[in-house]
Amino acid sequence: MSDRTGRIAKNTLMLYVQMFLGMLIGLYTSRVVLNELGVEDYGLYNVVGGVVAMFGWLNTSMSGTTGRFITVALGQDHMEQLKKVFGLSLTIHILLGVLIVLLAEPVGIWFLQHKMQIPEARMEAAVWVFHCSVATAFFYILNVPYNAMIVAHERMGIFAYFSLIDLFLRLGVVLALPYFAADKLKLYAVLLLGIQILMQFIYWQYCFRNFHASRVKPAWDKEKFKEMSSFAGWSLFGDFAAILFSQGINILLNMFFGPAINAARGIAVQVQGVTLRFIGSFQTALNPQLMKSHAAKDYVYMHKLLFASSKLSFFLFLLLATPVFFEAHALLVWWLKIVPEYTVTFLRIILLISLIDCLANPLIISAKATGKIRKYQSVLGTFLLLIVPVSYFLLTLDFPPYTVFVVHFVIACVGHGIRVVLITPMIDLDVNEYIRHVIFKVLIVFVLASILPAIFYWNLPEGELRFVVMGLSVLIGIPSVVWLFGINHNERFLVMEQLKKRCPNKF
């Protein structure tokens, strides 16, 4: 177990370095893009890109399917099976990319022109952005099998390196925007498309040179296709629900309140994305081990890894999100200067939703490792679909814009309870054991860790002093509470073991 734990720690560290740089670049580029495009065009880009994302739900399911089958084949050390899965994945993603383009273009253009609130003077730019977004999605889809191959082999250093290339290219695009007199919204969309094409070529070259299984051409295998399509079909339903309520909320806000509210949501989601990328790094390093341990039928290790990843993902996000939650207004003013109305409220509720997502992801990966997801996806997917109609109903009654996020939060909490009940039997895990080792621990830490920051927030005026005091209270308080109440003796031992390896002179 120590070798596997060390590999996870090493991979996580590599991904954290990439994510830290990504956070700095992401925060800076968002500010520049908002200032260069303006609130209206920024919101326009956000909502038009969201329309494309609704068609990408097909790819989301196939991406998870591809990663699952490649990782399981590696866990079983079955090279021929790996070649078969990769070749079939290439074929599927090429066909999927073409299908999404054929569906997105006519339906999306009609929706833009007849259903969305877009100023007439910016309709041409919106259509231009839509075409570029569809093309970007197409090349992203083609990249999925190569990305999955790198992650399945746990080459996180390469994965982080390529992500940094992508980030710096996007930074270059943003820095170049002020120097062009052309329509900056159109230019931004075109340059991002160019980056996606370049990154596709880089991933293809690396995999071709380093993984023999990726040198196969697109292939067809009827039996394997049935197996993968059955898994993907049920993933499709759950992923469709996730895309629908996410982009559906975006479209509802546009329909009822216009592009300025989309800008507020876009900024809130951008900040959420920056913090979630840190957790994504941790979970990306863990996911292959969860799947491989299930493939090897090592359930004891799988359960320990599930408990640890669920809690640590929650605690890491809590450490990042707590100061952002309380100091949201000050941070947004410092970062953006221009802060659209409702952005602070949106951000705070979205951060609470993200805490639930931190607990959900390890369970979802564990369920996918089993390959038997029909019941889970059909039940939970149906329940999550309630977010959009309930939100729509409340908005027709003149409820404020943040209502959609309150609805999302409530349904996400209930949905996680359903998720736990459905998935734990699939991986031979007792529900009470999960509640005792995960839910009970994170609730204790959440309550205790929130007390001191809340006291400072309510008793100190907004400003530099409160910001510093808040930051120190979180930096010292949350790790202390986690160490005392959030992790058990074995987990403390593993933490100390990893620290001794990396800092032998300090421990």
TIVEXMAR-251537 format. One record per residue (C-alpha): residue number from 1; residue in one letter; x, y, z. Coordinates in nm, 3 decimals. Example, Ala and Ser with C-alpha at 12.3 -4.5 7.8 and 13.67 -1.06 7.14 Angstrom:
BEGIN
<1, A, <1.230, -0.450, 0.780>> <2, S, <1.367, -0.106, 0.714>> 
This chain:
BEGIN
<1, M, <0.000, 0.000, 0.000>> <2, S, <0.290, 0.239, 0.075>> <3, D, <0.409, 0.236, -0.289>> <4, R, <0.060, 0.314, -0.413>> <5, T, <0.020, 0.586, -0.150>> <6, G, <0.354, 0.737, -0.248>> <7, R, <0.257, 0.738, -0.615>> <8, I, <-0.069, 0.914, -0.532>> <9, A, <0.117, 1.174, -0.322>> <10, K, <0.374, 1.235, -0.598>> <11, N, <0.107, 1.266, -0.867>> <12, T, <-0.101, 1.496, -0.650>> <13, L, <0.198, 1.724, -0.585>> <14, M, <0.269, 1.754, -0.958>> <15, L, <-0.090, 1.837, -1.033>> <16, Y, <-0.106, 2.089, -0.749>> <17, V, <0.188, 2.283, -0.894>> <18, Q, <0.005, 2.299, -1.227>> <19, M, <-0.320, 2.396, -1.059>> <20, F, <-0.158, 2.672, -0.852>> <21, L, <-0.015, 2.832, -1.165>> <22, G, <-0.347, 2.771, -1.337>> <23, M, <-0.529, 2.951, -1.057>> <24, L, <-0.308, 3.260, -1.088>> <25, I, <-0.336, 3.264, -1.467>> <26, G, <-0.710, 3.193, -1.458>> <27, L, <-0.783, 3.476, -1.215>> <28, Y, <-0.576, 3.722, -1.415>> <29, T, <-0.712, 3.624, -1.756>> <30, S, <-1.074, 3.639, -1.636>> <31, R, <-1.020, 3.996, -1.520>> <32, V, <-0.860, 4.101, -1.848>> <33, V, <-1.125, 3.927, -2.061>> <34, L, <-1.406, 4.090, -1.860>> <35, N, <-1.248, 4.434, -1.898>> <36, E, <-1.171, 4.388, -2.268>> <37, L, <-1.505, 4.237, -2.370>> <38, G, <-1.725, 4.427, -2.127>> <39, V, <-1.999, 4.283, -1.906>> <40, E, <-2.246, 4.224, -2.190>> <41, D, <-2.005, 4.048, -2.429>> <42, Y, <-1.855, 3.847, -2.142>> <43, G, <-2.201, 3.725, -2.046>> <44, L, <-2.275, 3.662, -2.414>> <45, Y, <-1.967, 3.443, -2.455>> <46, N, <-2.055, 3.256, -2.137>> <47, V, <-2.411, 3.172, -2.239>> <48, V, <-2.334, 3.093, -2.606>> <49, G, <-2.057, 2.857, -2.499>> <50, G, <-2.308, 2.702, -2.261>> <51, V, <-2.540, 2.619, -2.550>> <52, V, <-2.258, 2.420, -2.708>> <53, A, <-2.189, 2.247, -2.376>> <54, M, <-2.546, 2.117, -2.379>> <55, F, <-2.463, 1.924, -2.695>> <56, G, <-2.139, 1.804, -2.535>> <57, W, <-2.321, 1.586, -2.283>> <58, L, <-2.279, 1.297, -2.527>> <59, N, <-1.904, 1.343, -2.511>> <60, T, <-1.905, 1.369, -2.131>> <61, S, <-2.047, 1.020, -2.101>> <62, M, <-1.810, 0.872, -2.358>> <63, S, <-1.515, 1.042, -2.190>> <64, G, <-1.598, 0.870, -1.860>> <65, T, <-1.658, 0.542, -2.043>> <66, T, <-1.326, 0.559, -2.228>> <67, G, <-1.131, 0.640, -1.911>> <68, R, <-1.302, 0.360, -1.723>> <69, F, <-1.235, 0.086, -1.980>> <70, I, <-0.875, 0.194, -2.044>> <71, T, <-0.797, 0.206, -1.671>> <72, V, <-0.961, -0.131, -1.601>> <73, A, <-0.767, -0.291, -1.889>> <74, L, <-0.444, -0.157, -1.737>> <75, G, <-0.548, -0.275, -1.390>> <76, Q, <-0.596, -0.625, -1.533>> <77, D, <-0.264, -0.598, -1.723>> <78, H, <-0.437, -0.694, -2.049>> <79, M, <-0.249, -0.528, -2.338>> <80, E, <-0.460, -0.669, -2.621>> <81, Q, <-0.774, -0.556, -2.446>> <82, L, <-0.619, -0.211, -2.405>> <83, K, <-0.546, -0.186, -2.780>> <84, K, <-0.899, -0.298, -2.861>> <85, V, <-1.054, -0.040, -2.625>> <86, F, <-0.836, 0.245, -2.753>> <87, G, <-0.898, 0.171, -3.121>> <88, L, <-1.272, 0.146, -3.065>> <89, S, <-1.265, 0.466, -2.857>> <90, L, <-1.106, 0.655, -3.146>> <91, T, <-1.380, 0.538, -3.380>> <92, I, <-1.655, 0.628, -3.135>> <93, H, <-1.518, 0.976, -3.063>> <94, I, <-1.475, 1.060, -3.431>> <95, L, <-1.837, 0.959, -3.497>> <96, L, <-1.950, 1.138, -3.181>> <97, G, <-1.773, 1.459, -3.283>> <98, V, <-1.940, 1.456, -3.624>> <99, L, <-2.280, 1.383, -3.466>> <100, I, <-2.251, 1.673, -3.220>> <101, V, <-2.155, 1.915, -3.500>> <102, L, <-2.452, 1.802, -3.710>> <103, L, <-2.689, 1.842, -3.414>> <104, A, <-2.545, 2.160, -3.264>> <105, E, <-2.526, 2.375, -3.576>> <106, P, <-2.893, 2.386, -3.686>> <107, V, <-3.049, 2.351, -3.342>> <108, G, <-2.809, 2.591, -3.172>> <109, I, <-2.843, 2.867, -3.433>> <110, W, <-3.223, 2.844, -3.416>> <111, F, <-3.210, 2.865, -3.037>> <112, L, <-2.979, 3.168, -3.042>> <113, Q, <-3.197, 3.357, -3.288>> <114, H, <-3.541, 3.276, -3.147>> <115, K, <-3.515, 3.194, -2.776>> <116, M, <-3.227, 3.386, -2.621>> <117, Q, <-3.201, 3.752, -2.519>> <118, I, <-2.918, 3.873, -2.743>> <119, P, <-2.899, 4.237, -2.859>> <120, E, <-2.959, 4.259, -3.233>> <121, A, <-2.631, 4.444, -3.284>> <122, R, <-2.439, 4.149, -3.131>> <123, M, <-2.628, 3.864, -3.299>> <124, E, <-2.366, 3.826, -3.575>> <125, A, <-2.088, 3.804, -3.316>> <126, A, <-2.289, 3.551, -3.113>> <127, V, <-2.334, 3.329, -3.420>> <128, W, <-1.962, 3.358, -3.496>> <129, V, <-1.875, 3.257, -3.140>> <130, F, <-2.118, 2.967, -3.162>> <131, H, <-1.951, 2.827, -3.479>> <132, C, <-1.607, 2.853, -3.317>> <133, S, <-1.735, 2.690, -2.998>> <134, V, <-1.880, 2.397, -3.192>> <135, A, <-1.547, 2.347, -3.374>> <136, T, <-1.358, 2.371, -3.043>> <137, A, <-1.588, 2.106, -2.894>> <138, F, <-1.521, 1.879, -3.194>> <139, F, <-1.143, 1.883, -3.143>> <140, Y, <-1.184, 1.845, -2.768>> <141, I, <-1.387, 1.529, -2.831>> <142, L, <-1.111, 1.384, -3.050>> <143, N, <-0.862, 1.443, -2.769>> <144, V, <-1.050, 1.239, -2.507>> <145, P, <-0.896, 0.892, -2.575>> <146, Y, <-0.543, 1.036, -2.565>> <147, N, <-0.610, 1.227, -2.245>> <148, A, <-0.759, 0.913, -2.088>> <149, M, <-0.453, 0.709, -2.187>> <150, I, <-0.216, 0.950, -2.009>> <151, V, <-0.426, 0.963, -1.690>> <152, A, <-0.478, 0.584, -1.684>> <153, H, <-0.099, 0.534, -1.699>> <154, E, <-0.073, 0.784, -1.410>> <155, R, <0.165, 1.008, -1.606>> <156, M, <0.048, 1.308, -1.405>> <157, G, <0.368, 1.502, -1.464>> <158, I, <0.306, 1.498, -1.839>> <159, F, <-0.061, 1.569, -1.787>> <160, A, <0.028, 1.873, -1.572>> <161, Y, <0.291, 1.989, -1.825>> <162, F, <0.045, 1.980, -2.115>> <163, S, <-0.215, 2.161, -1.905>> <164, L, <0.039, 2.435, -1.837>> <165, I, <0.109, 2.470, -2.210>> <166, D, <-0.263, 2.514, -2.266>> <167, L, <-0.284, 2.771, -1.984>> <168, F, <0.007, 2.979, -2.109>> <169, L, <-0.130, 2.976, -2.463>> <170, R, <-0.462, 3.105, -2.331>> <171, L, <-0.276, 3.370, -2.132>> <172, G, <-0.103, 3.477, -2.452>> <173, V, <-0.440, 3.513, -2.625>> <174, V, <-0.572, 3.732, -2.345>> <175, L, <-0.261, 3.952, -2.341>> <176, A, <-0.291, 3.998, -2.718>> <177, L, <-0.655, 4.113, -2.710>> <178, P, <-0.588, 4.482, -2.629>> <179, Y, <-0.363, 4.516, -2.935>> <180, F, <-0.628, 4.422, -3.192>> <181, A, <-0.889, 4.660, -3.331>> <182, A, <-1.111, 4.377, -3.463>> <183, D, <-1.425, 4.258, -3.286>> <184, K, <-1.262, 4.115, -2.973>> <185, L, <-1.541, 3.870, -2.899>> <186, K, <-1.498, 3.706, -3.241>> <187, L, <-1.119, 3.716, -3.216>> <188, Y, <-1.122, 3.555, -2.871>> <189, A, <-1.335, 3.264, -2.995>> <190, V, <-1.113, 3.206, -3.302>> <191, L, <-0.790, 3.207, -3.103>> <192, L, <-0.927, 2.961, -2.846>> <193, L, <-1.021, 2.730, -3.132>> <194, G, <-0.663, 2.748, -3.259>> <195, I, <-0.530, 2.652, -2.917>> <196, Q, <-0.757, 2.347, -2.900>> <197, I, <-0.634, 2.226, -3.241>> <198, L, <-0.271, 2.268, -3.136>> <199, M, <-0.325, 2.083, -2.806>> <200, Q, <-0.490, 1.795, -2.991>> <201, F, <-0.174, 1.757, -3.201>> <202, I, <0.052, 1.767, -2.892>> <203, Y, <-0.146, 1.497, -2.708>> <204, W, <-0.153, 1.278, -3.019>> <205, Q, <0.222, 1.302, -3.068>> <206, Y, <0.305, 1.217, -2.706>> <207, C, <0.075, 0.914, -2.687>> <208, F, <0.195, 0.783, -3.023>> <209, R, <0.558, 0.801, -2.909>> <210, N, <0.511, 0.660, -2.555>> <211, F, <0.217, 0.417, -2.550>> <212, H, <0.224, 0.129, -2.796>> <213, A, <-0.152, 0.074, -2.754>> <214, S, <-0.225, 0.426, -2.883>> <215, R, <-0.059, 0.357, -3.219>> <216, V, <-0.357, 0.157, -3.336>> <217, K, <-0.590, 0.307, -3.595>> <218, P, <-0.962, 0.363, -3.542>> <219, A, <-1.113, 0.015, -3.519>> <220, W, <-1.443, -0.163, -3.471>> <221, D, <-1.534, -0.447, -3.235>> <222, K, <-1.903, -0.533, -3.213>> <223, E, <-1.895, -0.712, -2.878>> <224, K, <-1.676, -0.454, -2.707>> <225, F, <-1.891, -0.178, -2.856>> <226, K, <-2.202, -0.336, -2.699>> <227, E, <-2.028, -0.349, -2.362>> <228, M, <-1.903, 0.011, -2.383>> <229, S, <-2.228, 0.148, -2.526>> <230, S, <-2.432, -0.017, -2.252>> <231, F, <-2.213, 0.147, -1.988>> <232, A, <-2.210, 0.479, -2.178>> <233, G, <-2.584, 0.469, -2.234>> <234, W, <-2.658, 0.481, -1.863>> <235, S, <-2.375, 0.726, -1.799>> <236, L, <-2.537, 0.936, -2.069>> <237, F, <-2.855, 0.980, -1.872>> <238, G, <-2.679, 1.093, -1.554>> <239, D, <-2.437, 1.320, -1.740>> <240, F, <-2.722, 1.469, -1.942>> <241, A, <-2.891, 1.565, -1.615>> <242, A, <-2.570, 1.733, -1.493>> <243, I, <-2.525, 1.930, -1.815>> <244, L, <-2.893, 2.017, -1.836>> <245, F, <-2.922, 2.162, -1.487>> <246, S, <-2.592, 2.349, -1.520>> <247, Q, <-2.650, 2.503, -1.862>> <248, G, <-3.025, 2.503, -1.810>> <249, I, <-2.975, 2.736, -1.513>> <250, N, <-2.759, 2.960, -1.733>> <251, I, <-3.027, 2.975, -2.002>> <252, L, <-3.305, 3.038, -1.749>> <253, L, <-3.110, 3.333, -1.608>> <254, N, <-3.072, 3.470, -1.961>> <255, M, <-3.439, 3.422, -2.044>> <256, F, <-3.561, 3.596, -1.728>> <257, F, <-3.289, 3.854, -1.655>> <258, G, <-3.066, 3.904, -1.964>> <259, P, <-2.689, 3.877, -2.039>> <260, A, <-2.570, 4.084, -1.740>> <261, I, <-2.689, 3.811, -1.499>> <262, N, <-2.506, 3.552, -1.714>> <263, A, <-2.190, 3.755, -1.659>> <264, A, <-2.247, 3.737, -1.281>> <265, R, <-2.295, 3.361, -1.299>> <266, G, <-1.995, 3.325, -1.530>> <267, I, <-1.767, 3.503, -1.282>> <268, A, <-1.899, 3.301, -0.988>> <269, V, <-1.847, 2.977, -1.180>> <270, Q, <-1.497, 3.093, -1.279>> <271, V, <-1.396, 3.138, -0.914>> <272, Q, <-1.558, 2.805, -0.828>> <273, G, <-1.364, 2.643, -1.111>> <274, V, <-1.032, 2.779, -0.985>> <275, T, <-1.083, 2.628, -0.639>> <276, L, <-1.229, 2.302, -0.773>> <277, R, <-0.925, 2.252, -0.996>> <278, F, <-0.715, 2.200, -0.683>> <279, I, <-0.952, 1.927, -0.571>> <280, G, <-0.966, 1.792, -0.925>> <281, S, <-0.589, 1.747, -0.912>> <282, F, <-0.619, 1.538, -0.598>> <283, Q, <-0.902, 1.331, -0.739>> <284, T, <-0.736, 1.286, -1.079>> <285, A, <-0.441, 1.128, -0.900>> <286, L, <-0.674, 0.897, -0.705>> <287, N, <-0.919, 0.790, -0.975>> <288, P, <-0.693, 0.535, -1.150>> <289, Q, <-0.615, 0.371, -0.815>> <290, L, <-0.984, 0.343, -0.727>> <291, M, <-1.061, 0.173, -1.057>> <292, K, <-0.752, -0.049, -1.058>> <293, S, <-0.815, -0.165, -0.700>> <294, H, <-1.169, -0.267, -0.796>> <295, A, <-1.042, -0.444, -1.109>> <296, A, <-0.793, -0.635, -0.888>> <297, K, <-1.075, -0.706, -0.635>> <298, D, <-0.880, -0.533, -0.356>> <299, Y, <-1.190, -0.400, -0.182>> <300, V, <-1.024, -0.327, 0.152>> <301, Y, <-0.783, -0.083, -0.013>> <302, M, <-1.062, 0.058, -0.229>> <303, H, <-1.279, 0.139, 0.073>> <304, K, <-0.992, 0.304, 0.259>> <305, L, <-0.907, 0.507, -0.049>> <306, L, <-1.273, 0.606, -0.091>> <307, F, <-1.298, 0.728, 0.268>> <308, A, <-0.970, 0.917, 0.252>> <309, S, <-1.035, 1.076, -0.089>> <310, S, <-1.389, 1.184, 0.007>> <311, K, <-1.278, 1.350, 0.330>> <312, L, <-0.957, 1.505, 0.203>> <313, S, <-1.130, 1.643, -0.106>> <314, F, <-1.388, 1.806, 0.122>> <315, F, <-1.126, 1.940, 0.364>> <316, L, <-0.902, 2.080, 0.091>> <317, F, <-1.193, 2.258, -0.072>> <318, L, <-1.312, 2.388, 0.266>> <319, L, <-0.965, 2.534, 0.328>> <320, L, <-0.977, 2.718, -0.004>> <321, A, <-1.345, 2.810, -0.007>> <322, T, <-1.390, 2.943, 0.349>> <323, P, <-1.196, 3.271, 0.304>> <324, V, <-1.349, 3.314, -0.043>> <325, F, <-1.698, 3.264, 0.102>> <326, F, <-1.660, 3.524, 0.376>> <327, E, <-1.447, 3.774, 0.182>> <328, A, <-1.625, 3.728, -0.154>> <329, H, <-1.712, 4.096, -0.198>> <330, A, <-1.365, 4.228, -0.116>> <331, L, <-1.195, 3.968, -0.336>> <332, L, <-1.420, 4.033, -0.634>> <333, V, <-1.374, 4.410, -0.611>> <334, W, <-0.995, 4.370, -0.586>> <335, W, <-0.988, 4.118, -0.870>> <336, L, <-1.235, 4.260, -1.121>> <337, K, <-1.303, 4.623, -1.028>> <338, I, <-1.634, 4.574, -1.216>> <339, V, <-1.853, 4.333, -1.016>> <340, P, <-2.192, 4.252, -1.177>> <341, E, <-2.494, 4.249, -0.948>> <342, Y, <-2.566, 3.920, -0.763>> <343, T, <-2.213, 3.786, -0.824>> <344, V, <-2.131, 3.765, -0.451>> <345, T, <-2.453, 3.578, -0.367>> <346, F, <-2.415, 3.342, -0.661>> <347, L, <-2.056, 3.264, -0.563>> <348, R, <-2.136, 3.186, -0.200>> <349, I, <-2.415, 2.941, -0.282>> <350, I, <-2.208, 2.777, -0.558>> <351, L, <-1.924, 2.718, -0.311>> <352, L, <-2.163, 2.533, -0.079>> <353, I, <-2.283, 2.320, -0.371>> <354, S, <-1.921, 2.239, -0.455>> <355, L, <-1.865, 2.096, -0.108>> <356, I, <-2.131, 1.836, -0.188>> <357, D, <-1.961, 1.767, -0.523>> <358, C, <-1.635, 1.694, -0.341>> <359, L, <-1.805, 1.409, -0.158>> <360, A, <-1.987, 1.290, -0.469>> <361, N, <-1.695, 1.242, -0.708>> <362, P, <-1.512, 0.953, -0.532>> <363, L, <-1.842, 0.765, -0.503>> <364, I, <-1.920, 0.824, -0.871>> <365, I, <-1.578, 0.692, -0.977>> <366, S, <-1.626, 0.387, -0.751>> <367, A, <-1.964, 0.318, -0.910>> <368, K, <-1.819, 0.345, -1.260>> <369, A, <-1.541, 0.104, -1.165>> <370, T, <-1.805, -0.166, -1.117>> <371, G, <-1.948, -0.113, -1.466>> <372, K, <-2.302, -0.162, -1.326>> <373, I, <-2.450, 0.184, -1.318>> <374, R, <-2.799, 0.146, -1.468>> <375, K, <-2.998, 0.178, -1.145>> <376, Y, <-2.780, 0.453, -1.001>> <377, Q, <-2.782, 0.672, -1.312>> <378, S, <-3.152, 0.631, -1.386>> <379, V, <-3.266, 0.714, -1.031>> <380, L, <-3.024, 0.994, -0.950>> <381, G, <-3.033, 1.143, -1.300>> <382, T, <-3.413, 1.167, -1.286>> <383, F, <-3.398, 1.335, -0.946>> <384, L, <-3.136, 1.593, -1.053>> <385, L, <-3.344, 1.688, -1.355>> <386, L, <-3.588, 1.847, -1.111>> <387, I, <-3.352, 2.144, -1.067>> <388, V, <-3.450, 2.313, -1.394>> <389, P, <-3.833, 2.280, -1.382>> <390, V, <-3.847, 2.375, -1.012>> <391, S, <-3.624, 2.677, -1.080>> <392, Y, <-3.834, 2.776, -1.382>> <393, F, <-4.154, 2.755, -1.178>> <394, L, <-4.014, 2.976, -0.902>> <395, L, <-3.878, 3.233, -1.149>> <396, T, <-4.221, 3.265, -1.310>> <397, L, <-4.344, 3.367, -0.963>> <398, D, <-4.092, 3.656, -0.964>> <399, F, <-3.842, 3.499, -0.727>> <400, P, <-3.493, 3.663, -0.738>> <401, P, <-3.212, 3.525, -0.961>> <402, Y, <-3.025, 3.348, -0.680>> <403, T, <-3.327, 3.119, -0.628>> <404, V, <-3.198, 2.881, -0.897>> <405, F, <-2.881, 2.818, -0.694>> <406, V, <-3.076, 2.764, -0.371>> <407, V, <-3.285, 2.502, -0.551>> <408, H, <-2.966, 2.344, -0.684>> <409, F, <-2.814, 2.328, -0.334>> <410, V, <-3.118, 2.165, -0.173>> <411, I, <-3.154, 1.905, -0.447>> <412, A, <-2.777, 1.836, -0.441>> <413, C, <-2.790, 1.761, -0.066>> <414, V, <-3.085, 1.523, -0.098>> <415, G, <-2.928, 1.375, -0.412>> <416, H, <-2.609, 1.285, -0.227>> <417, G, <-2.811, 1.090, 0.026>> <418, I, <-2.969, 0.897, -0.261>> <419, R, <-2.624, 0.848, -0.415>> <420, V, <-2.485, 0.694, -0.094>> <421, V, <-2.779, 0.453, -0.059>> <422, L, <-2.747, 0.338, -0.422>> <423, I, <-2.368, 0.307, -0.457>> <424, T, <-2.252, 0.155, -0.127>> <425, P, <-2.408, -0.188, -0.200>> <426, M, <-2.246, -0.186, -0.546>> <427, I, <-1.897, -0.176, -0.390>> <428, D, <-1.973, -0.401, -0.090>> <429, L, <-1.966, -0.110, 0.153>> <430, D, <-2.202, -0.069, 0.448>> <431, V, <-2.396, 0.261, 0.447>> <432, N, <-2.346, 0.310, 0.821>> <433, E, <-1.972, 0.266, 0.778>> <434, Y, <-1.965, 0.541, 0.512>> <435, I, <-2.173, 0.771, 0.732>> <436, R, <-1.947, 0.709, 1.032>> <437, H, <-1.616, 0.745, 0.846>> <438, V, <-1.710, 1.026, 0.604>> <439, I, <-2.037, 1.215, 0.662>> <440, F, <-2.003, 1.242, 1.040>> <441, K, <-1.640, 1.356, 1.013>> <442, V, <-1.695, 1.624, 0.748>> <443, L, <-1.997, 1.768, 0.931>> <444, I, <-1.798, 1.805, 1.253>> <445, V, <-1.512, 1.975, 1.072>> <446, F, <-1.747, 2.201, 0.872>> <447, V, <-1.926, 2.328, 1.184>> <448, L, <-1.616, 2.376, 1.400>> <449, A, <-1.408, 2.530, 1.121>> <450, S, <-1.679, 2.789, 1.041>> <451, I, <-1.714, 2.933, 1.392>> <452, L, <-1.400, 3.149, 1.414>> <453, P, <-1.419, 3.295, 1.058>> <454, A, <-1.787, 3.379, 1.116>> <455, I, <-1.703, 3.565, 1.439>> <456, F, <-1.439, 3.775, 1.261>> <457, Y, <-1.673, 3.839, 0.966>> <458, W, <-1.954, 3.976, 1.184>> <459, N, <-1.736, 4.176, 1.426>> <460, L, <-1.470, 4.335, 1.205>> <461, P, <-1.531, 4.589, 0.927>> <462, E, <-1.442, 4.489, 0.571>> <463, G, <-1.083, 4.576, 0.495>> <464, E, <-0.723, 4.461, 0.505>> <465, L, <-0.725, 4.380, 0.877>> <466, R, <-1.025, 4.149, 0.852>> <467, F, <-0.886, 3.987, 0.539>> <468, V, <-0.554, 3.906, 0.710>> <469, V, <-0.715, 3.789, 1.034>> <470, M, <-0.964, 3.577, 0.837>> <471, G, <-0.688, 3.419, 0.632>> <472, L, <-0.477, 3.332, 0.937>> <473, S, <-0.775, 3.189, 1.127>> <474, V, <-0.858, 2.962, 0.832>> <475, L, <-0.497, 2.862, 0.763>> <476, I, <-0.439, 2.761, 1.126>> <477, G, <-0.790, 2.662, 1.235>> <478, I, <-0.906, 2.425, 0.960>> <479, P, <-0.593, 2.202, 0.951>> <480, S, <-0.604, 2.184, 1.332>> <481, V, <-0.970, 2.081, 1.336>> <482, V, <-0.911, 1.830, 1.057>> <483, W, <-0.614, 1.676, 1.240>> <484, L, <-0.808, 1.644, 1.567>> <485, F, <-1.155, 1.548, 1.443>> <486, G, <-1.148, 1.479, 1.067>> <487, I, <-0.904, 1.191, 1.019>> <488, N, <-0.834, 0.869, 1.205>> <489, H, <-0.512, 0.727, 1.347>> <490, N, <-0.412, 0.537, 1.032>> <491, E, <-0.466, 0.842, 0.812>> <492, R, <-0.253, 1.054, 1.047>> <493, F, <0.020, 0.792, 1.024>> <494, L, <0.012, 0.798, 0.642>> <495, V, <0.032, 1.178, 0.640>> <496, M, <0.334, 1.175, 0.871>> <497, E, <0.495, 0.898, 0.664>> <498, Q, <0.469, 1.105, 0.346>> <499, L, <0.600, 1.418, 0.521>> <500, K, <0.902, 1.225, 0.653>> <501, K, <0.984, 1.099, 0.305>> <502, R, <0.972, 1.446, 0.152>> <503, C, <1.124, 1.641, 0.443>> <504, P, <1.354, 1.390, 0.623>> <505, N, <1.541, 1.659, 0.812>> <506, K, <1.229, 1.817, 0.954>> <507, F, <1.060, 1.513, 1.110>> 
